[in-house]
Amino acid sequence: MANQFLVKNTMADMRALSASEITALQNGTYEGVELLGYYEKGDTPNSIIYFLAPVSPDPGPDDGGSVIAVQAIKLKHRFIEEVDLKYYGIFDNNTDISIDGTRVLGLLASKFLTAVFSGKNYLVDATKNSSRGILIPSNASIRTAFDTTFVCSPNASSSYGVISIIGSENVSINRLKIIGDREDHMGTAGEWGVGLNILSSKNVSIEEVVVNNCWGDGIYLGKTAENFHNYNITLKTVLLENNRRNGLTIITVDGYYSDSIRIKNTNGTDPQRGLDMEPNNATDVLKNIYINSMYTSNNLKGGFIVYTLKLNNTSQPCNIVINNWTSVSEPGLYFQEIQTTGKLKGFLEINNPKFINTTDSAIYFHNTSNNMDVFINNPTIYDCHDTPIKFIIGSPQVQTDGRQLNCVINNAKIYQYTENVSQAVVMYNSVVEDKGVIRGVTINGLDSNFANKTIAFLSDRDSFIDVYKFTLNEIPQGDYLLTKSSFAKRIINKTDSTLRTNLVIGKQAWWLNTPITLYNTSVATGIGLKFSQGGYLLGFDGIENNAYQISSDTKNSYITIECVDNVLNLWRIVDFMGVWYLNQGPGNPAYVIDSGAKQYEGSTYIAGVVRKSLASTDAALAPSTTYSQSEVQGILTELRDLKVKLRAAGILAN
């Protein structure tokens, strides 16, 4: 026996075994064939040993790696745990691997073996496999080297995926880097050249993902047919940069988790967002989505958009949670679209976001109505180049009952270092017809360093005939409320404690539910407030037929009022200086309130400041041991007289 193993330098050499070498293998002269390389000696990580396979059972067809057919015999190698694809002829040698790579990945997945890509730059023709590039099968386990990259070869196609996971389950990939053909794309049409395409798949986990320079989206989560959603998709440590359409698009998914995702420099064709959640129809789902530690920067149209036009009240409830998002040098959150068929169920919750040097609004709601509930907790906004928080109704398609449903912003901190804008929050309506209202917006704990105006209510109309409902808690002392017609009221908290308010806007109005002090320092008359039947405080130029108006005739006067019943919206005057008038209806002064006396009519709901009642006459005789008829009549006379006086004083109701 010359050699224990028959040594061959390449796969081609082994396939060209001579008849005598085959006979030597069959009669035991050689235990097997030692292969030193696939295309040339030493190009595989190690040499491997092939053994002569028995005729029965048949080991299967020639697969180019574990089973090799040579004339009338078959040679077999049994791979264990991990397989470098170089053993199957998959190399980073500027040769397209789309077809062979897809085939070998399927073969290894069927044997539950981990596929290893150890080369540097693998070329992928994304137009192959029905424009899906490399297809990842079910049960695939893939590991790549630290510097391994899948490079999309230039093409002219408008729609493709470089690497696609379609209808697959139980996929695990450790490290995946994809470079698109954006710089060398040979066509001009379309916007759907996707780096990583995940459609209708389940239990997919990928760690360390980089997708850059794609003709369309970096990563796309969609479906192949109705009700075939993605389930349980996990992406960890992700970088998406310089993609043309979006960094990450989520069309439909039930169960998505990402941790440490960075999306940068998205630009080229709309939407041009970092993260875009945009269902295509009412059966799509945005469920059980959790994103931790997201960083977006310099994405042309914004870091994150929620666009839910195609969902409605028949859709499954949405639930989306984003924790610790930082947005830099871009528009921040953009929430858009109305629901014309009932309310969309579910919620979006964003916790601890930071918006730095935003090129547009940090938080922007545009034409949203009947949408999912939104909660934004502890946002911090630094140096915004537009209004930091903006609510806009600007389309006549908005229905009469359209509204911002339950949008709550808690503990917003806004730090403005330039003179780009003058308001922290803007509510704006540019609808020409009587459609479109903004309701259900709550801001708790607004803190900003704006020198003058914090809240602006703007309209294209001369007067506010739209009904706005807006709740604002803890307005900073000294801040302003401003309308487009330059009507403004400064709110000053005389006690220097936190001012908590419920703010309802309508006909240039606000409604506050704890003591506030209003000052008249500019003119002698005309700065009045109106209490409507429901207890609203309306601007002096509003029209309210059934209202009490408090107006001042004294310059440099003030009046302090407080709400004593939040349900019934009942108010009373607690302090004042100067001469104030309480009018019922338009005109006709009812009472004069000056520094010498406080006059306020009491009711069955609140204790008023009332006039002293007149003395009652003493009509009863001194009582004897037993009451006589005349004594009882005297007592009754006094009681009746007392009732008359109490009614006259406003203490007893008529």
C-alpha positions as CSV (number, residue, x, y, z in Angstrom):
1,M,0.0,0.0,0.0
2,A,1.7,3.2,-1.2
3,N,-0.6,5.6,0.7
4,Q,-3.3,5.2,3.3
5,F,-5.3,7.9,1.4
6,L,-5.4,8.8,-2.3
7,V,-4.5,12.5,-2.3
8,K,-6.0,14.9,-4.9
9,N,-5.4,18.6,-5.1
10,T,-8.8,19.8,-6.4
11,M,-12.4,18.7,-6.8
12,A,-11.7,18.5,-10.6
13,D,-8.9,16.0,-9.9
14,M,-11.1,13.9,-7.7
15,R,-13.9,13.8,-10.3
16,A,-11.3,12.6,-12.8
17,L,-10.2,9.5,-10.9
18,S,-8.8,6.9,-13.2
19,A,-10.2,3.4,-13.5
20,S,-7.2,1.9,-11.6
21,E,-7.7,4.5,-8.8
22,I,-11.3,3.6,-8.5
23,T,-10.4,-0.1,-8.4
24,A,-7.9,0.6,-5.7
25,L,-10.5,2.3,-3.6
26,Q,-12.9,-0.6,-4.2
27,N,-10.4,-3.3,-3.2
28,G,-9.2,-1.4,-0.1
29,T,-5.8,-0.3,-1.4
30,Y,-6.8,3.2,-0.3
31,E,-9.1,4.0,2.7
32,G,-10.4,7.1,0.9
33,V,-9.5,10.2,-1.0
34,E,-8.0,13.2,0.7
35,L,-9.0,16.4,-1.1
36,L,-6.6,19.4,-0.6
37,G,-8.8,22.1,-2.1
38,Y,-11.9,22.8,-4.2
39,Y,-10.6,24.8,-7.1
40,E,-6.9,24.8,-6.2
41,K,-4.8,23.2,-3.5
42,G,-5.3,24.9,-0.1
43,D,-8.3,27.1,-1.0
44,T,-10.5,25.3,1.6
45,P,-9.9,25.9,5.3
46,N,-8.6,22.3,5.7
47,S,-8.3,19.2,3.6
48,I,-11.2,16.7,3.9
49,I,-11.5,12.9,3.5
50,Y,-14.0,11.3,1.2
51,F,-14.9,7.6,1.7
52,L,-16.3,5.2,-0.9
53,A,-20.1,5.1,-0.4
54,P,-21.9,1.8,-0.3
55,V,-24.2,1.0,-3.2
56,S,-27.1,0.5,-0.9
57,P,-28.5,2.5,0.6
58,D,-27.9,5.1,-2.1
59,P,-26.3,8.2,-0.4
60,G,-28.2,10.5,-2.7
61,P,-27.3,12.6,-5.7
62,D,-24.1,14.5,-6.3
63,D,-24.5,17.7,-4.3
64,G,-21.0,19.1,-5.0
65,G,-19.9,18.8,-1.4
66,S,-20.9,15.9,0.8
67,V,-21.6,13.4,-2.1
68,I,-19.5,13.3,-5.3
69,A,-20.4,11.0,-8.2
70,V,-17.3,9.7,-10.0
71,Q,-18.1,7.4,-12.9
72,A,-19.8,4.4,-11.4
73,I,-19.0,5.1,-7.7
74,K,-19.9,7.8,-5.2
75,L,-17.7,9.3,-2.6
76,K,-19.1,10.7,0.6
77,H,-17.9,13.0,3.4
78,R,-20.0,13.5,6.6
79,F,-20.0,17.1,7.7
80,I,-20.6,17.8,11.4
81,E,-22.2,20.9,13.0
82,E,-20.6,23.7,10.8
83,V,-19.8,23.7,7.1
84,D,-17.7,26.3,5.4
85,L,-19.4,26.8,2.0
86,K,-16.0,26.7,0.4
87,Y,-16.3,22.9,0.6
88,Y,-19.3,23.3,-1.8
89,G,-17.5,25.6,-4.2
90,I,-19.0,28.8,-2.8
91,F,-16.2,31.4,-3.0
92,D,-15.7,35.2,-2.8
93,N,-14.0,35.1,-6.2
94,N,-16.2,37.7,-8.0
95,T,-18.6,34.9,-9.2
96,D,-22.3,35.2,-8.5
97,I,-23.4,32.8,-5.8
98,S,-27.2,33.4,-5.9
99,I,-28.2,30.1,-7.5
100,D,-25.5,27.8,-5.9
101,G,-25.7,29.6,-2.6
102,T,-29.4,29.2,-2.4
103,R,-29.1,25.5,-3.2
104,V,-26.4,24.7,-0.7
105,L,-28.1,26.6,2.1
106,G,-31.2,24.5,1.5
107,L,-29.1,21.3,1.6
108,L,-27.4,22.2,4.8
109,A,-30.6,23.4,6.5
110,S,-32.2,20.1,5.7
111,K,-29.4,18.4,7.6
112,F,-29.5,21.0,10.4
113,L,-26.0,22.1,9.7
114,T,-24.7,25.6,10.2
115,A,-23.5,27.3,7.0
116,V,-20.3,29.3,7.4
117,F,-19.3,32.1,5.0
118,S,-15.6,32.8,5.7
119,G,-14.7,34.8,2.6
120,K,-14.8,38.6,2.3
121,N,-16.9,39.8,-0.6
122,Y,-19.6,37.4,-2.1
123,L,-21.2,38.6,-5.3
124,V,-25.0,38.4,-5.5
125,D,-27.0,38.8,-8.6
126,A,-30.3,40.0,-7.0
127,T,-32.2,39.4,-10.3
128,K,-31.8,35.6,-9.9
129,N,-34.3,33.3,-8.2
130,S,-37.2,35.5,-9.4
131,S,-35.5,38.7,-8.3
132,R,-35.0,37.4,-4.7
133,G,-31.2,37.0,-4.8
134,I,-30.1,34.4,-2.2
135,L,-33.1,32.6,-0.7
136,I,-32.7,31.6,3.0
137,P,-34.7,28.4,3.7
138,S,-36.5,27.2,6.9
139,N,-34.2,25.9,9.6
140,A,-31.2,27.7,8.2
141,S,-28.4,28.5,10.6
142,I,-25.8,30.9,9.1
143,R,-22.6,32.3,10.5
144,T,-20.4,34.8,8.7
145,A,-16.8,36.0,9.3
146,F,-16.3,39.5,10.8
147,D,-15.4,41.0,7.4
148,T,-17.8,39.0,5.2
149,T,-20.0,41.1,2.9
150,F,-22.7,40.2,0.4
151,V,-22.3,42.6,-2.5
152,C,-25.2,43.3,-4.9
153,S,-23.9,43.3,-8.5
154,P,-25.2,46.2,-10.6
155,N,-28.5,45.7,-12.3
156,A,-31.3,47.7,-13.9
157,S,-34.2,46.0,-12.1
158,S,-36.8,48.2,-10.2
159,S,-37.6,45.6,-7.6
160,Y,-35.5,42.9,-6.0
161,G,-34.0,41.5,-2.8
162,V,-30.3,40.8,-2.3
163,I,-31.0,38.3,0.4
164,S,-34.6,37.1,1.0
165,I,-36.3,35.2,3.7
166,I,-39.7,34.2,2.3
167,G,-42.1,31.9,3.9
168,S,-39.3,30.4,6.1
169,E,-39.3,29.4,9.7
170,N,-36.7,29.1,12.4
171,V,-33.9,31.0,10.7
172,S,-30.8,32.1,12.7
173,I,-28.1,34.3,11.3
174,N,-25.0,35.5,13.2
175,R,-23.6,38.5,11.5
176,L,-25.0,39.7,8.1
177,K,-23.6,42.6,6.0
178,I,-25.2,43.6,2.7
179,I,-24.0,46.3,0.3
180,G,-26.5,47.4,-2.4
181,D,-25.9,48.6,-5.9
182,R,-27.1,52.2,-5.4
183,E,-23.9,53.7,-6.6
184,D,-23.8,51.5,-9.7
185,H,-27.4,50.8,-10.4
186,M,-28.0,50.7,-14.1
187,G,-31.7,51.7,-14.2
188,T,-33.7,54.7,-13.1
189,A,-37.1,53.2,-12.4
190,G,-38.6,51.9,-9.2
191,E,-37.6,52.1,-5.6
192,W,-37.8,48.6,-4.3
193,G,-34.3,47.3,-4.5
194,V,-34.2,45.8,-1.0
195,G,-31.1,44.6,0.9
196,L,-32.8,42.1,3.3
197,N,-36.3,41.1,2.3
198,I,-38.4,39.3,5.0
199,L,-41.8,38.2,3.8
200,S,-44.4,36.0,5.6
201,S,-41.7,34.3,7.8
202,K,-41.6,33.1,11.4
203,N,-39.1,32.9,14.2
204,V,-36.2,34.8,12.4
205,S,-33.3,36.0,14.5
206,I,-30.4,38.0,13.1
207,E,-27.6,39.5,15.2
208,E,-25.2,42.1,13.9
209,V,-26.9,43.4,10.7
210,V,-25.5,46.0,8.3
211,V,-27.4,47.0,5.2
212,N,-26.1,50.0,3.2
213,N,-26.4,51.7,-0.2
214,C,-29.6,49.9,-1.4
215,W,-31.6,51.1,-4.4
216,G,-34.7,50.9,-2.1
217,D,-35.1,49.8,1.5
218,G,-32.4,48.5,3.7
219,I,-34.7,46.0,5.4
220,Y,-38.3,45.3,4.4
221,L,-40.9,43.3,6.4
222,G,-43.9,42.4,4.3
223,K,-46.0,39.4,3.2
224,T,-46.6,37.2,0.2
225,A,-50.4,37.0,0.5
226,E,-53.2,38.1,2.7
227,N,-53.0,36.9,6.3
228,F,-49.5,35.6,5.8
229,H,-47.8,37.9,8.2
230,N,-44.3,37.9,9.7
231,Y,-44.2,36.4,13.2
232,N,-41.4,36.8,15.9
233,I,-38.7,38.7,14.0
234,T,-35.6,39.7,16.0
235,L,-32.9,42.0,14.8
236,K,-30.1,43.0,17.2
237,T,-27.2,45.5,16.7
238,V,-28.3,46.9,13.3
239,L,-26.8,49.6,11.1
240,L,-28.7,50.8,8.0
241,E,-27.1,53.6,6.1
242,N,-27.5,55.5,2.9
243,N,-30.4,53.5,1.6
244,R,-32.5,55.2,-1.0
245,R,-36.1,54.7,0.1
246,N,-36.3,53.8,3.8
247,G,-33.8,52.3,6.3
248,L,-36.4,49.8,7.8
249,T,-39.9,49.4,6.5
250,I,-42.5,47.4,8.5
251,I,-45.6,46.5,6.5
252,T,-46.9,43.7,8.6
253,V,-45.5,41.8,11.6
254,D,-46.8,40.2,14.8
255,G,-43.9,40.1,17.2
256,Y,-40.9,42.3,16.3
257,Y,-38.0,43.0,18.6
258,S,-34.9,45.1,17.8
259,D,-32.2,46.3,20.2
260,S,-29.5,48.8,19.3
261,I,-30.6,49.8,15.8
262,R,-29.0,52.7,14.0
263,I,-30.5,54.2,10.8
264,K,-28.6,57.0,9.0
265,N,-28.6,59.1,5.9
266,T,-31.7,57.7,4.2
267,N,-32.3,59.8,1.0
268,G,-33.2,59.5,-2.6
269,T,-36.9,58.7,-3.1
270,D,-39.9,59.0,-0.8
271,P,-40.7,58.3,2.0
272,Q,-37.0,58.7,2.8
273,R,-37.4,57.8,6.5
274,G,-35.3,55.9,8.9
275,L,-38.1,53.7,10.2
276,D,-41.4,53.5,8.2
277,M,-44.4,51.6,9.6
278,E,-46.8,51.6,6.7
279,P,-49.4,48.8,6.3
280,N,-50.7,48.1,2.8
281,N,-54.2,47.0,3.6
282,A,-56.6,46.5,6.5
283,T,-55.5,42.9,7.1
284,D,-51.9,43.9,7.8
285,V,-50.8,44.0,11.5
286,L,-48.5,46.1,13.6
287,K,-48.6,44.0,16.8
288,N,-46.2,43.3,19.6
289,I,-43.5,45.6,18.3
290,Y,-40.8,46.5,20.8
291,I,-37.8,48.6,19.8
292,N,-35.1,49.4,22.3
293,S,-32.2,51.9,21.9
294,M,-32.9,53.3,18.4
295,Y,-30.7,56.0,16.9
296,T,-31.7,57.8,13.7
297,S,-29.8,60.6,12.1
298,N,-29.8,62.7,9.0
299,N,-32.6,60.8,7.3
300,L,-34.0,63.3,4.8
301,K,-37.7,63.2,5.6
302,G,-37.4,62.0,9.2
303,G,-36.4,59.4,11.7
304,F,-39.8,57.6,12.2
305,I,-43.1,57.7,10.3
306,V,-46.4,56.0,11.2
307,Y,-48.7,55.9,8.2
308,T,-51.9,54.0,8.8
309,L,-54.3,55.0,6.0
310,K,-55.0,51.4,5.0
311,L,-55.9,50.2,8.5
312,N,-59.4,50.7,10.0
313,N,-61.7,49.6,12.9
314,T,-61.8,46.0,11.4
315,S,-58.0,45.7,11.7
316,Q,-56.3,44.0,14.5
317,P,-55.3,46.3,17.4
318,C,-51.8,47.8,17.0
319,N,-49.3,47.9,19.9
320,I,-45.9,49.5,19.4
321,V,-43.4,50.4,22.1
322,I,-40.2,52.3,21.4
323,N,-37.8,52.9,24.3
324,N,-34.8,55.3,24.3
325,W,-34.9,56.7,20.7
326,T,-32.4,59.4,19.8
327,S,-33.1,61.5,16.6
328,V,-30.3,63.8,15.4
329,S,-30.3,66.4,12.5
330,E,-33.6,65.3,10.9
331,P,-37.3,65.7,11.3
332,G,-38.3,63.4,14.2
333,L,-41.7,61.6,14.6
334,Y,-44.2,62.0,11.8
335,F,-47.7,60.6,12.4
336,Q,-50.1,60.8,9.5
337,E,-53.4,59.8,8.1
338,I,-57.1,59.7,9.0
339,Q,-59.3,56.7,9.6
340,T,-62.6,57.2,7.8
341,T,-64.1,53.8,8.9
342,G,-64.3,53.8,12.7
343,K,-61.4,54.1,15.2
344,L,-58.2,52.2,14.8
345,K,-57.6,50.2,18.0
346,G,-54.4,50.0,19.9
347,F,-51.5,52.3,20.8
348,L,-48.1,53.7,20.1
349,E,-45.9,54.3,23.1
350,I,-42.6,56.1,22.9
351,N,-40.5,56.4,26.1
352,N,-37.6,58.8,26.7
353,P,-37.0,60.0,23.2
354,K,-34.4,62.7,22.5
355,F,-34.6,65.0,19.5
356,I,-31.4,67.0,18.8
357,N,-31.0,69.7,16.1
358,T,-34.1,68.6,14.3
359,T,-34.5,70.1,10.8
360,D,-38.3,70.1,11.1
361,S,-40.6,69.5,14.0
362,A,-39.5,66.9,16.5
363,I,-43.1,65.6,17.0
364,Y,-45.5,66.2,14.2
365,F,-49.1,65.0,13.9
366,H,-50.6,65.7,10.4
367,N,-54.2,65.1,9.4
368,T,-54.7,62.3,11.9
369,S,-58.1,61.3,13.2
370,N,-59.6,58.2,14.7
371,N,-56.1,56.7,14.8
372,M,-54.5,54.6,17.4
373,D,-53.8,56.2,20.8
374,V,-50.4,57.8,21.2
375,F,-48.4,58.2,24.4
376,I,-45.0,60.0,24.4
377,N,-43.3,60.0,27.7
378,N,-40.4,62.2,28.8
379,P,-39.4,63.6,25.4
380,T,-36.5,66.0,25.3
381,I,-36.1,68.4,22.4
382,Y,-32.8,70.3,21.8
383,D,-32.6,73.2,19.3
384,C,-35.4,72.4,17.0
385,H,-35.4,74.2,13.6
386,D,-39.2,74.3,13.4
387,T,-42.0,74.2,16.0
388,P,-40.9,71.4,18.4
389,I,-44.4,69.9,18.8
390,K,-46.9,70.5,16.1
391,F,-50.5,69.4,15.4
392,I,-51.9,70.2,12.0
393,I,-55.3,69.8,10.3
394,G,-54.7,70.9,6.8
395,S,-56.8,68.8,4.4
396,P,-60.5,69.1,3.6
397,Q,-60.8,65.4,3.5
398,V,-60.8,65.3,7.3
399,Q,-64.3,64.4,8.5
400,T,-66.4,66.7,10.7
401,D,-65.9,64.4,13.6
402,G,-62.2,63.8,12.9
403,R,-59.9,64.2,15.8
404,Q,-56.6,63.4,17.4
405,L,-57.7,60.6,19.7
406,N,-56.0,60.4,23.0
407,C,-52.6,61.8,22.2
408,V,-50.8,62.3,25.5
409,I,-47.4,63.9,25.9
410,N,-45.9,63.6,29.4
411,N,-43.1,65.7,30.8
412,A,-41.8,67.4,27.6
413,K,-38.6,69.3,28.0
414,I,-37.8,71.8,25.2
415,Y,-34.5,73.6,25.1
416,Q,-34.1,76.2,22.3
417,Y,-30.7,77.6,21.6
418,T,-31.4,79.5,18.4
419,E,-34.1,82.0,17.3
420,N,-35.5,79.6,14.7
421,V,-39.0,79.4,16.2
422,S,-41.0,81.2,18.8
423,Q,-43.5,78.6,20.0
424,A,-42.9,75.3,21.7
425,V,-46.3,73.8,20.6
426,V,-48.5,74.8,17.7
427,M,-52.1,73.8,16.9
428,Y,-52.8,74.8,13.3
429,N,-55.9,74.5,11.1
430,S,-55.8,75.6,7.5
431,V,-59.1,73.9,6.4
432,V,-61.3,76.2,4.3
433,E,-64.5,74.4,4.9
434,D,-66.0,73.5,8.3
435,K,-64.2,70.2,8.5
436,G,-61.4,69.1,10.7
437,V,-61.0,69.5,14.4
438,I,-58.2,68.8,16.8
439,R,-59.3,67.1,19.9
440,G,-58.1,64.9,22.7
441,V,-54.5,66.2,22.9
442,T,-53.0,66.2,26.4
443,I,-49.6,67.7,27.4
444,N,-48.6,67.1,31.0
445,G,-45.6,69.0,32.4
446,L,-44.3,71.1,29.6
447,D,-41.0,72.7,30.5
448,S,-39.3,75.0,28.0
449,N,-36.8,77.9,28.0
450,F,-38.7,80.0,25.5
451,A,-38.5,83.6,26.5
452,N,-42.1,84.5,25.6
453,K,-44.6,82.3,23.8
454,T,-45.1,78.6,24.5
455,I,-48.4,77.6,22.9
456,A,-49.8,79.0,19.6
457,F,-53.2,78.4,18.1
458,L,-53.2,79.3,14.4
459,S,-56.0,79.4,11.8
460,D,-56.4,80.6,8.3
461,R,-59.7,82.1,9.4
462,D,-60.3,85.5,10.9
463,S,-62.0,83.9,13.9
464,F,-62.0,80.6,15.5
465,I,-65.2,78.8,14.6
466,D,-63.6,75.4,14.8
467,V,-63.8,73.6,18.1
468,Y,-60.5,72.6,19.5
469,K,-60.1,70.5,22.6
470,F,-56.7,70.5,24.1
471,T,-55.5,69.7,27.6
472,L,-52.3,71.3,28.9
473,N,-51.1,70.6,32.4
474,E,-48.4,72.6,34.2
475,I,-47.9,75.6,32.0
476,P,-44.6,77.3,33.0
477,Q,-45.2,80.6,34.9
478,G,-45.0,83.6,32.6
479,D,-45.6,81.8,29.4
480,Y,-48.1,82.9,26.8
481,L,-51.0,81.5,24.8
482,L,-51.0,83.0,21.3
483,T,-53.4,83.0,18.3
484,K,-52.6,83.9,14.8
485,S,-54.5,87.3,15.2
486,S,-51.9,88.2,17.8
487,F,-54.4,87.8,20.6
488,A,-52.5,86.7,23.7
489,K,-53.0,86.2,27.4
490,R,-50.2,85.9,29.8
491,I,-50.8,83.3,32.5
492,I,-49.2,84.3,35.8
493,N,-49.4,82.0,38.8
494,K,-49.5,84.4,41.8
495,T,-48.4,81.7,44.3
496,D,-45.3,80.8,42.3
497,S,-46.4,77.1,42.5
498,T,-47.0,74.8,39.5
499,L,-49.9,76.0,37.4
500,R,-52.1,73.1,36.4
501,T,-54.7,73.7,33.7
502,N,-57.3,72.1,31.5
503,L,-57.1,74.0,28.3
504,V,-60.0,74.0,25.9
505,I,-59.6,76.0,22.7
506,G,-62.7,77.4,20.9
507,K,-63.3,80.9,19.8
508,Q,-59.9,81.9,21.1
509,A,-60.5,80.5,24.5
510,W,-59.0,78.6,27.5
511,W,-60.3,76.9,30.6
512,L,-58.3,76.5,33.7
513,N,-59.1,74.4,36.7
514,T,-57.0,75.8,39.6
515,P,-56.5,79.4,40.9
516,I,-54.9,81.7,38.3
517,T,-54.3,85.4,38.3
518,L,-55.0,87.5,35.2
519,Y,-53.5,91.0,34.9
520,N,-54.8,94.0,33.0
521,T,-51.7,96.1,32.5
522,S,-52.1,97.5,29.0
523,V,-55.5,99.1,28.6
524,A,-58.2,100.4,31.0
525,T,-61.0,98.3,29.5
526,G,-61.7,95.4,27.2
527,I,-59.5,92.7,28.6
528,G,-62.4,90.7,30.1
529,L,-63.0,87.0,30.4
530,K,-66.3,85.2,29.9
531,F,-67.7,82.3,31.9
532,S,-70.0,80.3,29.7
533,Q,-72.8,78.2,31.1
534,G,-70.4,75.2,31.4
535,G,-67.8,77.3,33.1
536,Y,-65.4,78.0,30.2
537,L,-63.2,81.0,30.2
538,L,-63.6,82.6,26.7
539,G,-61.5,85.3,25.1
540,F,-63.0,88.8,25.2
541,D,-63.7,88.8,21.4
542,G,-65.5,85.5,21.5
543,I,-69.2,85.3,21.1
544,E,-71.2,83.5,23.8
545,N,-74.8,84.4,24.2
546,N,-75.2,82.8,27.6
547,A,-72.2,83.9,29.5
548,Y,-70.9,85.9,32.5
549,Q,-68.3,88.4,31.5
550,I,-65.7,89.7,34.0
551,S,-64.1,92.9,32.6
552,S,-61.9,95.5,34.2
553,D,-62.1,99.3,34.1
554,T,-58.9,99.8,35.9
555,K,-55.4,99.7,34.4
556,N,-52.8,97.6,36.4
557,S,-55.6,95.6,38.0
558,Y,-55.7,91.8,38.5
559,I,-58.3,89.2,39.4
560,T,-57.7,85.7,40.7
561,I,-60.2,83.0,39.9
562,E,-60.5,79.3,40.8
563,C,-62.6,76.3,39.7
564,V,-64.5,74.8,42.6
565,D,-66.2,72.0,40.6
566,N,-64.3,70.2,37.8
567,V,-67.3,68.3,36.7
568,L,-69.8,71.2,36.5
569,N,-67.0,73.7,35.7
570,L,-68.0,76.1,38.4
571,W,-65.8,79.1,39.3
572,R,-65.5,81.8,41.9
573,I,-63.4,84.9,42.5
574,V,-60.9,84.6,45.3
575,D,-58.9,87.8,45.1
576,F,-58.7,91.0,43.0
577,M,-57.4,94.5,42.8
578,G,-59.1,97.4,41.0
579,V,-62.6,97.7,39.6
580,W,-64.0,94.7,37.8
581,Y,-67.5,94.2,36.3
582,L,-69.5,91.0,36.2
583,N,-71.9,91.2,33.2
584,Q,-74.6,88.7,32.3
585,G,-74.8,88.3,28.5
586,P,-73.4,90.9,26.1
587,G,-73.5,94.2,28.1
588,N,-75.7,95.3,31.0
589,P,-73.5,95.4,34.1
590,A,-74.9,93.3,36.9
591,Y,-72.5,94.0,39.8
592,V,-69.4,96.2,40.5
593,I,-66.5,94.5,42.2
594,D,-63.9,96.8,43.6
595,S,-61.2,96.7,46.2
596,G,-63.6,97.6,49.0
597,A,-66.1,94.7,48.6
598,K,-66.4,91.4,47.0
599,Q,-69.7,90.5,45.5
600,Y,-70.6,87.2,44.0
601,E,-73.9,85.4,43.9
602,G,-73.9,82.1,45.6
603,S,-75.5,78.9,44.2
604,T,-76.5,75.5,45.3
605,Y,-73.1,74.2,44.0
606,I,-70.6,76.8,45.4
607,A,-70.4,79.1,48.4
608,G,-70.4,82.6,47.1
609,V,-69.3,85.9,48.6
610,V,-72.7,87.5,49.4
611,R,-74.2,90.7,50.7
612,K,-75.0,91.0,54.4
613,S,-78.7,90.3,54.9
614,L,-81.0,92.9,56.5
615,A,-82.0,92.4,60.1
616,S,-85.2,90.6,60.8
617,T,-87.8,92.0,63.2
618,D,-88.4,90.6,66.6
619,A,-92.1,89.6,66.4
620,A,-92.3,86.8,69.0
621,L,-93.1,87.4,72.6
622,A,-90.9,86.1,75.4
623,P,-91.9,82.4,75.8
624,S,-93.8,81.2,78.9
625,T,-93.7,77.8,80.4
626,T,-96.1,76.6,77.7
627,Y,-96.4,78.2,74.2
628,S,-99.5,80.2,73.6
629,Q,-101.0,80.6,70.1
630,S,-99.7,84.2,69.8
631,E,-96.2,83.2,70.7
632,V,-96.1,80.4,68.0
633,Q,-97.5,82.9,65.4
634,G,-94.7,85.3,66.3
635,I,-92.0,82.6,65.9
636,L,-93.4,81.7,62.5
637,T,-93.5,85.3,61.4
638,E,-89.8,85.7,62.3
639,L,-88.9,82.5,60.3
640,R,-90.7,83.7,57.2
641,D,-89.0,87.1,57.5
642,L,-85.6,85.4,57.8
643,K,-86.3,83.4,54.7
644,V,-87.0,86.5,52.7
645,K,-83.8,88.2,53.9
646,L,-81.7,85.1,53.1
647,R,-83.1,85.0,49.6
648,A,-82.5,88.7,49.1
649,A,-78.9,88.1,50.2
650,G,-78.4,85.3,47.7
651,I,-77.9,82.7,50.4
652,L,-81.1,80.8,50.0
653,A,-82.4,79.7,46.6
654,N,-85.8,81.0,45.4
